């Protein structure tokens, strides 16, 4: 593990850029960027287009380490180059931005009010490759849709079981048990979630640290104790379907919580924009999200 990256993730200012749309979410990400589904005829062409989009974002001068701590990559992005340099290496050596890798393979069907992660075949091989490519940590997502304690417990247990495997490879896991913003009993779900997370944190070995990526809570500063917990390197927030303005407004009310936004970060960017328009839009978004993360 890179000590400089560890220090940066623990104490650095800024936020995490989530650039990890994959599989079924890629067409939606491209559509938001102004590229409709008819623009490609094969999956390979689709991923070429999304890599061009991510390259345009990452190489942009507005995408800088003053505002951005880290970026989460899709495996195929990790495996590709930016300006002739492997993406993770480019992020750290050219931008001083810490690279993470999304490792989950999507969500299972709804059961007990939650959607667990699908099995991740050959995970150890993927983690070994990530280490070889200079990745600092991983990100893995599951979703809570109802405040059922048994379901939430299964989500958190699965997340921490996977986190232990990630830690064994010297990587830092970002544990993401998202509570859907449309959950009717969301406050209850977040209370149960917090209890289960604390129970699993108690089972970590001495010196082990994880990160948490959580929905901005209904009650301001609800996760303050997690943010202060020495076993938690950082707590970051997903935008969860909120608009950029709403996500930033809610985030700013939660002290010490920083953003890990995807849709809210890329909002307003299109393939049709000139470089000047693209840079201005991206810079405005980055500065707004960084300011909300600085509260």
LOLUMVO-850443 format. One record per residue (C-alpha): x, y, z; residue in three letters. Coordinates in pm, 1 decimal. Each point is the difference from the previous one (the first is absolute). Example, Ala and Ser with C-alpha at 12.3 -4.5 7.8 and 13.67 -1.06 7.14 Angstrom:
% LOLUMVO-850443
FIKE         c1         c2         c3   rest
FIKE     1230.0     -450.0      780.0    ALA
FIKE      137.0      344.0      -66.0    SER
END
This chain:
% LOLUMVO-850443
FIKE         c1         c2         c3   rest
FIKE        0.0        0.0        0.0    UNK
FIKE      127.4      344.9      -93.0    UNK
FIKE       48.0      200.0      322.5    UNK
FIKE      -36.2      332.1     -180.3    UNK
FIKE     -331.9     -111.9     -146.3    UNK
FIKE     -113.1     -123.6      342.8    UNK
FIKE       75.8      337.6      157.9    UNK
FIKE     -172.8      180.2     -284.0    UNK
FIKE     -315.3     -210.8       30.5    UNK
FIKE      -12.2       46.4      376.8    UNK
FIKE       59.7      372.2       26.1    UNK
FIKE       -5.0      155.5     -346.5    UNK
FIKE     -253.0      257.2     -115.0    UNK
FIKE     -230.6      -67.1     -291.8    UNK
FIKE     -230.2     -280.8     -109.1    UNK
FIKE       -7.1     -327.6     -193.6    UNK
FIKE     -101.0       -5.2     -366.1    UNK
FIKE     -202.4     -313.6      -75.8    UNK
FIKE       79.4      -86.5     -362.9    UNK
FIKE     -101.7     -363.7       25.7    UNK
FIKE     -320.4      -36.4     -200.6    UNK
FIKE        3.7     -346.9     -153.5    UNK
FIKE     -211.4     -259.0     -175.1    UNK
FIKE     -367.2       96.5        3.3    UNK
FIKE       65.4      354.3      126.9    UNK
FIKE      236.5       90.3     -286.2    UNK
FIKE     -268.5       82.9     -262.4    UNK
FIKE     -171.1      228.9      251.5    UNK
FIKE      330.9      173.0       77.9    UNK
FIKE       67.5       48.8     -371.0    UNK
FIKE     -353.0      130.6      -59.2    UNK
FIKE       57.2      258.2      273.1    UNK
FIKE      315.4       96.3     -187.9    UNK
FIKE     -197.1       53.1     -320.1    UNK
FIKE       85.9     -329.9     -172.1    UNK
FIKE     -311.6     -204.4      -73.0    UNK
FIKE      -12.0     -379.3      -29.1    UNK
FIKE        7.3       -2.9     -381.0    UNK
FIKE      351.9      146.7        3.8    UNK
FIKE      157.0     -344.9       48.7    UNK
FIKE      -66.1     -344.7     -142.1    UNK
FIKE      207.3     -218.7      234.2    UNK
FIKE       73.2       -4.9      370.5    UNK
FIKE      366.2       65.9      -77.0    UNK
FIKE      -91.6      318.5     -186.8    UNK
FIKE     -220.3      103.6      294.1    UNK
FIKE      288.3      -38.9      243.5    UNK
FIKE      230.7      186.3     -238.4    UNK
FIKE     -241.2      293.1       13.6    UNK
FIKE      -26.3       -2.5      378.6    UNK
FIKE      380.2      -17.5       28.4    UNK
FIKE       23.1      304.7     -225.0    UNK
FIKE     -242.8      177.5      233.1    UNK
FIKE      199.3      -94.5      310.5    UNK
FIKE      326.7       94.8     -167.0    UNK
FIKE     -140.9      341.8      -84.4    UNK
FIKE      -98.0       47.4      364.4    UNK
FIKE      322.9     -130.9      155.2    UNK
FIKE      235.2      191.4     -229.1    UNK
FIKE     -191.3      325.4       38.0    UNK
FIKE      187.7      270.4      194.9    UNK
FIKE     -302.4       47.1      228.2    UNK
FIKE       39.2     -361.1      117.5    UNK
FIKE      276.1       72.0      249.4    UNK
FIKE      130.6     -116.0      335.6    UNK
FIKE      -89.5      327.7      167.2    UNK
FIKE     -364.5     -105.5      -12.4    UNK
FIKE        6.4     -375.3      -66.8    UNK
FIKE      153.9     -251.7      238.1    UNK
FIKE      -69.1     -318.9     -191.0    UNK
FIKE     -179.1     -155.3     -294.5    UNK
FIKE     -187.0     -331.1      -15.8    UNK
FIKE       56.3     -193.7     -322.3    UNK
FIKE     -182.4     -279.3     -180.1    UNK
FIKE      223.8     -303.7      -66.1    UNK
FIKE        5.8       64.9     -373.4    UNK
FIKE      112.7      357.6       66.9    UNK
FIKE      279.1     -128.7      223.9    UNK
FIKE      108.8     -231.4     -280.8    UNK
FIKE       21.2      285.5     -253.3    UNK
FIKE      243.3      286.1      -47.7    UNK
FIKE      -32.8      376.4       11.5    UNK
FIKE      247.2      182.3     -223.6    UNK
FIKE      210.0     -316.4      -21.3    UNK
FIKE       10.9      -58.6      377.4    UNK
FIKE     -207.0     -256.4      195.9    UNK
FIKE     -297.1      184.2      146.9    UNK
FIKE       80.5      -57.4      369.1    UNK
FIKE      362.1      103.7      -55.2    UNK
FIKE     -112.2      308.6     -192.1    UNK
FIKE     -232.4      103.2      281.6    UNK
FIKE      269.5      -19.0      267.0    UNK
FIKE      313.1      106.2     -188.3    UNK
FIKE     -153.8      272.5     -217.2    UNK
FIKE     -286.5      118.1      220.4    UNK
FIKE       90.5     -109.5      353.5    UNK
FIKE     -347.8     -154.3       25.4    UNK
FIKE      -34.3     -335.0      180.6    UNK
FIKE     -139.6     -285.6     -214.5    UNK
FIKE     -272.0     -239.2      123.2    UNK
FIKE     -162.6     -292.2     -183.2    UNK
FIKE     -367.3     -100.9       -2.3    UNK
FIKE        0.2     -378.0       50.9    UNK
FIKE     -364.2      -99.5       38.3    UNK
FIKE     -179.3     -165.3     -291.9    UNK
FIKE     -338.9      156.7       54.6    UNK
FIKE     -297.6      -74.9      219.9    UNK
FIKE     -199.3     -315.1       70.9    UNK
FIKE     -379.2        3.5       -5.8    UNK
FIKE     -196.5      162.3      280.9    UNK
FIKE      -24.6     -219.9      311.0    UNK
FIKE      -84.6       98.9      359.7    UNK
FIKE      -24.0      361.4     -111.8    UNK
FIKE      359.1       14.4     -128.5    UNK
FIKE      206.1      -78.0     -306.9    UNK
FIKE      321.0     -178.5       87.2    UNK
FIKE      302.5       -7.2     -227.7    UNK
FIKE       18.7     -273.2     -259.1    UNK
FIKE      285.2     -250.4       43.4    UNK
FIKE      337.2      133.1     -116.7    UNK
FIKE      182.4     -282.5     -179.3    UNK
FIKE      381.3       -4.9        8.4    UNK
FIKE        7.3      286.4      249.2    UNK
FIKE      347.3      -82.0      130.3    UNK
FIKE      139.0       17.9     -354.1    UNK
FIKE     -169.9      336.3      -53.6    UNK
FIKE      139.8      135.6      326.3    UNK
FIKE      349.6     -120.4      -90.8    UNK
FIKE      -29.9      177.6     -334.9    UNK
FIKE     -121.0      315.3      174.5    UNK
FIKE      303.2       -0.2      228.6    UNK
FIKE      231.1      -48.8     -299.3    UNK
FIKE     -160.2      295.1     -177.1    UNK
FIKE       45.4      237.4      292.6    UNK
FIKE     -356.9        3.1      131.9    UNK
FIKE      -32.9      124.4      360.1    UNK
FIKE     -341.7     -139.9       88.8    UNK
FIKE     -327.4     -146.7     -119.9    UNK
FIKE     -367.2       91.7       -4.3    UNK
FIKE     -290.8     -242.4       29.1    UNK
FIKE     -370.8       92.0        0.3    UNK
FIKE     -319.1     -156.4      128.1    UNK
FIKE     -338.6      163.5       59.4    UNK
FIKE     -251.5       21.8      284.1    UNK
FIKE     -358.3       69.8     -109.8    UNK
FIKE     -193.0      -79.2      319.4    UNK
FIKE       71.6       33.5      369.4    UNK
FIKE        0.3     -373.0       68.1    UNK
FIKE      269.8      -80.4      259.0    UNK
FIKE       67.4     -351.3     -135.3    UNK
FIKE       58.1      129.8     -351.6    UNK
FIKE      218.2      289.1      112.8    UNK
FIKE      204.4     -235.8      216.3    UNK
FIKE       59.4     -226.8     -301.0    UNK
FIKE      114.2      297.7     -209.5    UNK
FIKE      250.0      120.5      259.3    UNK
FIKE      130.6     -349.5       71.5    UNK
FIKE       54.9      -66.4     -369.6    UNK
FIKE      174.1      334.5      -36.9    UNK
FIKE      238.6      -62.0      289.8    UNK
FIKE       71.7     -359.6     -105.6    UNK
FIKE      112.0      140.8     -333.2    UNK
FIKE      190.4      281.2      174.4    UNK
FIKE      209.1     -254.1      192.8    UNK
FIKE       98.9     -162.9     -329.1    UNK
FIKE       95.9      340.2     -141.6    UNK
FIKE      200.7       88.4      311.3    UNK
FIKE      190.6     -328.0      -29.3    UNK
FIKE      138.2      130.1     -330.3    UNK
FIKE      121.2      324.5      157.7    UNK
FIKE     -278.2      208.1     -156.0    UNK
FIKE     -247.4      231.9      174.6    UNK
FIKE     -366.6      -89.9      -59.9    UNK
FIKE     -270.8      260.0      -48.3    UNK
FIKE     -306.0     -171.4      145.5    UNK
FIKE     -315.1      132.6     -168.6    UNK
FIKE     -332.2     -116.8      148.5    UNK
FIKE     -214.4      261.5     -174.0    UNK
FIKE     -336.2       80.1      157.5    UNK
FIKE     -230.0       90.1     -288.8    UNK
FIKE     -122.9      357.6       38.6    UNK
FIKE     -355.8     -116.2      -72.3    UNK
FIKE       -5.8     -247.3      290.3    UNK
FIKE     -322.4       69.8      189.7    UNK
FIKE      150.3      -82.1      341.3    UNK
FIKE      336.6      150.7      -82.8    UNK
FIKE       78.2      139.0      345.8    UNK
FIKE      -59.6     -344.1      150.5    UNK
FIKE      211.9     -162.6     -269.2    UNK
FIKE      287.9      238.2       71.4    UNK
FIKE      -23.9      -68.8      374.3    UNK
FIKE       18.3     -375.5      -54.3    UNK
FIKE      280.3       47.0     -252.6    UNK
FIKE      208.0      200.4      246.6    UNK
FIKE      -43.1     -265.7      268.8    UNK
FIKE      107.8     -277.8     -236.2    UNK
FIKE      300.1      196.1     -129.8    UNK
FIKE      123.2       63.4      353.5    UNK
FIKE      -32.1     -369.9       83.9    UNK
FIKE      212.1      -93.2     -302.7    UNK
FIKE      258.2      271.7       72.3    UNK
FIKE       49.7     -164.8      339.5    UNK
FIKE      112.8     -316.9     -180.8    UNK
FIKE      282.5      168.1     -194.1    UNK
FIKE      354.3      -89.6       98.4    UNK
FIKE      215.5      262.1      169.5    UNK
FIKE      127.9      251.1     -252.3    UNK
FIKE     -246.2      -92.9     -273.9    UNK
FIKE     -187.0      291.6     -155.3    UNK
FIKE     -295.4       18.0     -236.6    UNK
FIKE     -187.0      277.8     -174.4    UNK
FIKE     -376.5       37.5      -15.1    UNK
FIKE     -210.1      137.8     -284.7    UNK
FIKE     -347.1       81.1      128.0    UNK
FIKE     -314.3      179.0     -108.6    UNK
FIKE      -14.7      354.9      138.1    UNK
FIKE     -205.0      -66.8      315.5    UNK
FIKE     -343.8      136.7       74.7    UNK
FIKE      124.4      132.8      334.2    UNK
FIKE      290.5      241.9      -29.9    UNK
FIKE      331.3     -124.6      146.4    UNK
FIKE     -154.5     -341.6       65.3    UNK
FIKE      329.6     -165.3      -93.8    UNK
FIKE      220.7      231.1      209.1    UNK
FIKE      121.5     -286.3      222.0    UNK
FIKE      101.6     -204.6     -305.0    UNK
FIKE      188.0      299.3     -140.5    UNK
FIKE      191.6       26.6      329.9    UNK
FIKE       62.8     -376.1       31.7    UNK
FIKE      374.5      -79.8      -31.8    UNK
FIKE      -85.1     -323.5     -183.5    UNK
FIKE     -169.6      200.0     -276.2    UNK
FIKE      242.2      171.2     -235.7    UNK
FIKE     -271.8      219.4     -152.8    UNK
FIKE     -377.0       15.6      -35.2    UNK
FIKE     -120.2      113.8     -340.4    UNK
FIKE     -345.8       65.0     -138.5    UNK
FIKE     -167.8     -110.5     -320.1    UNK
FIKE     -231.5      238.3     -181.4    UNK
FIKE     -267.5     -269.1      -10.8    UNK
FIKE     -212.4      148.2     -277.2    UNK
FIKE      -14.0      349.3      147.4    UNK
FIKE       73.8      285.2     -238.4    UNK
FIKE      340.4      159.6       37.6    UNK
FIKE     -148.8      303.2      179.1    UNK
FIKE     -203.4     -209.7      243.2    UNK
FIKE      284.2     -245.0       67.3    UNK
FIKE      242.7      283.1       73.8    UNK
FIKE     -248.8      180.0      223.5    UNK
FIKE      -61.5     -315.2      205.1    UNK
FIKE      368.7      -93.1        9.0    UNK
FIKE      104.0      341.9      132.5    UNK
FIKE     -218.4      -55.6      308.9    UNK
FIKE      195.7     -314.9       94.6    UNK
FIKE      334.6       99.9      150.0    UNK
FIKE      296.9     -212.5     -100.8    UNK
FIKE     -195.3     -190.3     -264.2    UNK
FIKE      148.9       35.9     -349.2    UNK
FIKE     -147.3      -74.7     -341.0    UNK
FIKE       50.5     -302.1     -220.4    UNK
FIKE     -227.3      112.9     -280.0    UNK
FIKE      -53.0     -144.0     -346.5    UNK
FIKE     -309.9      136.8     -174.1    UNK
FIKE       18.4      323.4      199.1    UNK
FIKE      362.9       47.5     -104.3    UNK
FIKE      -62.4      -53.5     -371.7    UNK
FIKE     -325.3      199.2       -7.9    UNK
FIKE       -8.3      241.0     -292.6    UNK
FIKE      296.6     -147.9     -189.4    UNK
FIKE      -57.6     -100.6     -363.5    UNK
FIKE      210.1     -132.1     -284.1    UNK
FIKE     -120.9      290.2     -212.8    UNK
FIKE      149.3      271.0      221.7    UNK
FIKE      310.7      186.2     -108.0    UNK
FIKE      305.4      -50.7      217.7    UNK
FIKE      -61.6      340.1      157.4    UNK
FIKE     -364.7      -77.4       78.5    UNK
FIKE       89.0     -344.5      130.8    UNK
FIKE      272.3      136.7      228.6    UNK
FIKE     -221.7      277.5      134.0    UNK
FIKE     -283.3     -242.3       78.5    UNK
FIKE      229.3     -256.2      160.4    UNK
FIKE      184.6      262.7      203.7    UNK
FIKE     -324.9      145.9      132.5    UNK
FIKE     -119.6     -346.5      107.5    UNK
FIKE      330.4      -95.5      160.0    UNK
FIKE       27.9      325.0      194.0    UNK
FIKE     -358.5      -25.1      122.5    UNK
FIKE       41.1     -363.7      115.0    UNK
FIKE      337.5       73.2      162.5    UNK
FIKE     -148.8      293.3      189.5    UNK
FIKE     -286.4     -216.8      129.4    UNK
FIKE      256.0     -263.4      105.5    UNK
FIKE      199.8      255.8      198.6    UNK
FIKE     -269.1       58.8      262.3    UNK
END
